[in-house]
Amino acid sequence: MLAKRIIPCLDVNAGRVVKGVNFVALRDAGDPVEIARRYDVQGADEITFLDITASSDERDIILYIIEAVASQVFIPLTVGGGVRAVTDVRRLLNAGADKVSMNTAAVNNPQLVADAAAKVGTQCIVVAIDAKQTSPGKWEVFTHGGRKNVGLDVIDWARQVQLLGAGEILLTSMDRDGTKSGFDLALTRAVADAVTIPVIASGGVGSLAHLADGVTQGRADAVLAASIFHYGEYTVREAKEYMRQQGVEVRL
Amino acid sequence: MAMSVAVVDYGMGNLRSVAKAIEHVAPHASVRVTADAAEIAAANRVVVPGQGAMPDCMRELTERHLRDAVMRAAAEKPFLGICVGLQMLFGHAEEGDVMGLEVLAGRVPRFPQAAMVMPDGSRLKVPHMGWNQVRQSEAHRSHPLWDGIADETRFYFVHSYYVEPQDAVCIAGETTHGITFTSAIARENIFAVQFHPEKSAQAGLRLLENFMRWQP
């Protein structure tokens, strides 16, 4: 049976991991390669890099980072942030990324999803959706870190990106992100049930129980988390052992 | 002379990962990502990776005049097919209604939508994406490429189509996702897998290492 995936997420700014990663005896807390290797050893099923580099001069650094990670870490790598054109997708894949995630660019230009999928294959294209609840049982798509409502219903948008050719959806609850109060399970389940492609739940993980809930109640195919792994609260392996106890199929 | 391996480049997908993983397990081998038929012919071993859509892969293979080189490699030297590199060894592919190389008899259908709904109403997703178990077949359990890899080990998969061999004798591994499908085949000098060994951590590296040592 297919295992549910656990995906640590690293924010990278100009080639350095930010938000600090607190592993025991880490030589360089900002080095994406060393951190990725640690997660690989712990049993991470994939690693996601979110490039938050603002300066355009420094944007190519991510390509060298991915190249370095891909030559040492042999698990799937997803990269998101700053992807605006099919050429950006190609360059990231050529550097060693397996999947490329797009968010704002997909909202502004849905055709980009279709063009990229046609060029590199559906399996390489992830659409990230930032969702906020606007009324009971209704969520809308936001961009700009949750500040801008783009006037799209999340369920409709999820179905649309699937039709356009996305191979996976990375769904983040902006209401829960950073709160450590758990995933928005109703949102996760609504999206997971609405599409036939895999859904990664994100936003709000504060405990191992939250990760398991994302799968068992939210019906997510994968769960993404940052801080609970970065600050050494739990290892990926501990998360998997816990999930297995809850009856979730994991790779251990 | 150092052992040489050609990773066939027909313009599809991420070949660097495959080459890097082979370099990692066989640091002394010469690993060439190549679209040159002569280089493929000269290599001791050939790997045909693959990502993306079958029709594009078949078209690129033909346009780059690599069909014969791949066919010849499949006939005479240690040959490893990965993902679409497995699928293209077979006949009719549902994806784009194209024919593969027909090195092996069989077809390449899509996961049937109807088999994907679970009793609780949840759905198994397509693409089949993530880590799933490979049950090694009785007949091929002692195959050199499975050496040191436990039965039911998980490998990383990403695909929406799978191979259905006509002759079950070549089935070296099976995996279940709604249906049970062939996830590895073996015949003489050919071994081909639906999963991505280059992305399957230790188990995948072990399979690549086994391939580099294999003397069929």
Interface residues (C-beta under 8 A of the other chain):
Chain A: M1 L2 A3 K4 R5 D40 D45 E67 A70 S71 Q72 F74 I75 P76 L93 N94 A95 G96 A97 D98 V120 G121 T122 Q123 C124 G167 E168 A192 D193 T196 I197 P198 V199 R219 D221 A222 R251
Chain B: M12 G13 N14 R16 S17 K20 A21 H24 Q51 G52 A53 Q113 M116 G121 S122 R123 L124 K125 V126 P127 H128 M129 G130 W131 N132 Q133 R154 Y156 F157 V158 H159 S160 T176 H177 E198 K199 S200 A201 G204 L205
